[in-house]
Amino acid sequence: PTQSTGQNMVLCGGCRGYKAAPHCHLCKLCDQPIVGTRIYAMDREWHLNCFKCKVCSRSLTGEYMCMDSQPYCEEDYFKLFGKSCYICSQPISGKVLQAGGHT
């Protein structure tokens, strides 16, 4: 069952009784109810403005990386966790080959 809030928003049964049932559609970051558009990533739901890189806080609307259940933009992920090519120093994505002690 749904209910209109009078503000052109429709709430599901769980969100309508948010204080009694705080498990329905809660944002992983801010723990507040999500009404309307949401992002589903890393097996959780997020407000659009809450799904951000852990380092630079930029909104993640496209490609992102995950480490220890935290979202990162590709740039920050590779700075922190990535491997770089021994010759050109560019970040390597995908499989990494190590030879002669170099990446």
C-alpha positions as CSV (number, residue, x, y, z in Angstrom):
1,P,0.0,0.0,0.0
2,T,1.1,3.5,-0.7
3,Q,0.2,6.9,0.6
4,S,0.4,10.4,-0.9
5,T,2.2,13.0,1.3
6,G,0.3,15.9,-0.2
7,Q,3.5,17.1,-1.8
8,N,3.2,15.0,-5.0
9,M,5.4,12.3,-3.3
10,V,4.2,8.7,-2.8
11,L,5.6,6.7,0.0
12,C,5.6,2.9,0.4
13,G,4.3,1.4,3.6
14,G,7.8,1.2,5.2
15,C,8.7,4.8,4.5
16,R,5.3,6.1,5.5
17,G,5.9,4.8,9.0
18,Y,9.6,5.7,8.9
19,K,10.0,6.2,12.6
20,A,8.4,2.9,13.3
21,A,10.1,1.0,10.5
22,P,13.4,2.7,9.6
23,H,14.6,-0.2,7.4
24,C,12.8,0.8,4.2
25,H,14.8,2.5,1.5
26,L,17.4,4.2,3.7
27,C,20.5,5.8,2.1
28,K,23.7,4.0,3.0
29,L,25.6,7.3,3.7
30,C,23.1,9.5,5.5
31,D,20.7,6.8,6.8
32,Q,17.7,9.0,5.7
33,P,14.7,7.7,3.7
34,I,15.0,7.8,0.0
35,V,11.9,9.1,-1.9
36,G,12.2,9.5,-5.6
37,T,15.3,8.9,-7.7
38,R,18.0,6.7,-6.1
39,I,21.2,5.0,-7.1
40,Y,21.6,1.3,-6.4
41,A,25.3,0.5,-6.1
42,M,27.5,-1.8,-4.1
43,D,24.3,-3.7,-3.0
44,R,22.9,-0.6,-1.3
45,E,20.6,2.3,-2.1
46,W,21.9,5.9,-2.1
47,H,20.5,9.4,-2.6
48,L,21.9,10.9,-5.8
49,N,23.9,13.5,-3.9
50,C,25.2,11.0,-1.3
51,F,26.9,8.6,-3.7
52,K,30.3,10.3,-3.7
53,C,34.0,9.5,-3.9
54,K,35.3,8.9,-0.4
55,V,38.4,11.0,-1.1
56,C,37.3,14.0,-3.3
57,S,33.5,13.9,-2.6
58,R,32.7,14.2,-6.3
59,S,29.3,12.7,-7.2
60,L,29.7,9.3,-8.8
61,T,27.4,9.1,-11.8
62,G,29.3,6.8,-14.1
63,E,32.2,4.5,-13.5
64,Y,33.4,4.1,-10.0
65,M,35.7,1.7,-8.0
66,C,35.1,0.1,-4.7
67,M,37.5,-0.8,-1.9
68,D,36.5,-1.9,1.6
69,S,32.9,-1.1,0.9
70,Q,33.7,2.5,0.0
71,P,33.1,4.2,-3.4
72,Y,36.0,6.0,-5.2
73,C,36.2,7.8,-8.4
74,E,38.6,6.1,-10.8
75,E,41.3,8.8,-10.4
76,D,41.5,8.6,-6.6
77,Y,41.2,4.8,-6.6
78,F,44.2,4.5,-8.9
79,K,46.2,7.0,-6.8
80,L,45.6,5.1,-3.6
81,F,45.4,1.4,-4.7
82,G,46.3,1.2,-8.4
83,K,49.4,-0.2,-10.1
84,S,51.3,1.9,-12.5
85,C,53.2,0.9,-15.6
86,Y,56.9,0.8,-14.9
87,I,57.8,2.6,-18.2
88,C,55.0,5.2,-18.8
89,S,53.7,5.5,-15.2
90,Q,50.1,5.3,-16.4
91,P,47.6,3.5,-14.2
92,I,46.9,-0.1,-15.2
93,S,43.3,-1.3,-15.0
94,G,42.3,-5.0,-15.4
95,K,44.9,-7.7,-15.0
96,V,48.4,-6.8,-14.1
97,L,51.5,-8.6,-15.3
98,Q,54.6,-8.5,-13.2
99,A,57.9,-9.4,-14.8
100,G,61.4,-9.0,-13.5
101,G,60.1,-7.4,-10.3
102,H,58.4,-4.6,-12.2
103,T,54.7,-4.0,-12.9
